[in-house]
């Protein structure tokens, strides 16, 4: 029975992805809430719009491209499509970048282009309503927070030190804006 529910869930996402592709790129749905794929970069947990995710793959060493910035790890051949691989840990300045068995590549469909993003691990898919999403913080001009669309407040039952509900913070990213930014050099507008 779970397989039927999962197939229905995937079909719903594929239908929404097809509708977005037909209508052109839609603005971020973060303000209205929605479903987010959550992943870890260092000690922080991030979330991206699930409709941008094509698949999740184990990390494999990409073919390095000469003179590419450090955050572009190289390219891989994904069923005949050459996919650039971006290490989000390097791009976002994480303290340590370590490849282990949990390291994965989130394959994204951004403005019709397939791009891979290396993350420490994928957690789960969460549905957040607009009441659970707080506006992104205003930071000084030396910090680029333009790709943070909001902060999700996720309650975890009984996870606190005292056995009470705990709240974890989820940094919601505009992954399409990040991947299509001029400094990435991946997508021409």
N, C-alpha and C positions, 0 to 999 in steps of 0.2 A: 504494500500500500504506500510506503514511503517513496518508492520509485515513481509512482504515478503522481504524487504530490510534487516531487522534485521536477519531473518532466513538465508539469503544468507551470511551475515557477520559472523554469528556463524558457518555456515557450512565451510566457508573458513578457520576460525581459527581451527576448528576441523580437517580439512584436513591437515593443516600445523602441528598441534600437532601430528597427526598420522605419518606424514612423519618424524618428528623429532624423535619420539619414535622408528620408524623402523631403522633409521640411527644412533641411539645412541644419546646421548646428544650433541647438537650443541653448539659451542661457542656463547657468547653473540652477539646479533645483534646490539648492541647499536651504534657502529661506523658507520654502514650503515644506521641507522635510523630505523623506524618502528612504531608500535603502542604500546603505553604504558598506563597501568592503573595507574592513579594518585590518591594518597591518602595523608592524612595529619597525621603527627606525631608532636604534639605540634604546633608551629608556622610555621614549615617547610613543604614543599610539595615535595613528592617523586614520582618517577615513576618506574614501573617494566615492563618487557616484558609481553605483554598481553598473549603470548602463554604459559606462566607458570601458568596462572590463570585458575582454574577449576570452581570456583563459588565464590559468595560473600554471606555471611550469617550474620544475626543479631547475636550479641554477646549473648552467654548463658554461665552460670557459668560452667567451666569444672570440672571434678573430679580430685582433686589434687593428685599428685604422691609424695610419701614420699621421702625426701632427694633430690628432684630435685632442680636445680638452680632457682633463683627467676624469671628469664625470661621465664621459662617453667611453664605455668599456670596449666597444667594438660592435660587430654585427654577428647575427646568427641566421642560418637558413631555416625558416619555419615553413615546412611544406611548400617549398618553392618561392617563398617571399623572403627577401632579405630585410631583416628587422634590426634597426639600431637598438643597442642596449644601453640604457642610462642608469647609473648607480645613484639612486636618490640619496643614499647616505653620504656620498661625496658631494653631490650637488647642494645638499642642505647643510653641510658642515658638521656631520656627526663626529664625535670625538674619535671613535674607533670604527674601522671597517674590517670586519672579519667574515670570511666565507666558511660556512659550516653546513651541516645537513638540513638546517632549517631555512637557509637562504633560498629565496625563490625569486622568480621573475614574473611579475604581473604584466601580462600582455594586454595592451590598451589599444583601443581604436579611437584616435584623436583626429578629428577633422578629416576622416577618410584615410588616414595613414596609420599603419600598425607600428607601435613602438613598445619596447620592453622596459620595465622599470624594476631594478633590483631592490629588494627590501629584505630586512632581517627575517621576518616571518609574517605569515598571514594569520589573522586571528579568526574572524568570522564575518558574517553579514548581519548587520543590525538595521532595524527599521527605526528611524527617529521621526517623531512628529515635530511640528514647528515650535512647540512649547519646550522641547528638550534642546533646542539649538539657540545658543546665545550669540550675539554679534561678535565678530572678531575684535580683538583688543586693538586700541590705537597705540601705536608704538612710535618712538622718535624716528626721524627720517633716515638714520643710519641702519635701521633694520627694515628689510624688505618683507613686509607681511601682506603684500598684495595677493598672494596665492592662498592665503588663509581666508576661507569664506565664513567660518564660524567655529564655535566650540560646542561640541555635543556633550551633554551631561548624561551619563549612563549610570543608572543605579544597578548595583549587584547585590542581590538579597543575601544577607548574612555574611558578607565578605569582610566586614570591618573587624578590627582587632577585638572589639567588645562583643562581636557576634551580631551587631546591628547592620543594617544596610549600609553599604559603602557607595560612594559616587566616584566614578572615574571620568577623567576628561579625555575627550577625543578631538583631536585637531582636524577639522574638516578642510580639505584642500580642493582648490580648483585645479585639478590635474590637467585639464585641457588648456587652461591659461598658462600653466607652468611649462608644459611640453611644447606649446606653440609660441613661447616668448622668443624674442629676437636673439638673446644670448645663447639659447639652446641651438639655434640654427637648424632645426629639424623640419619645420613646416613653414612654407611660404604662404602668406595670405593673399 
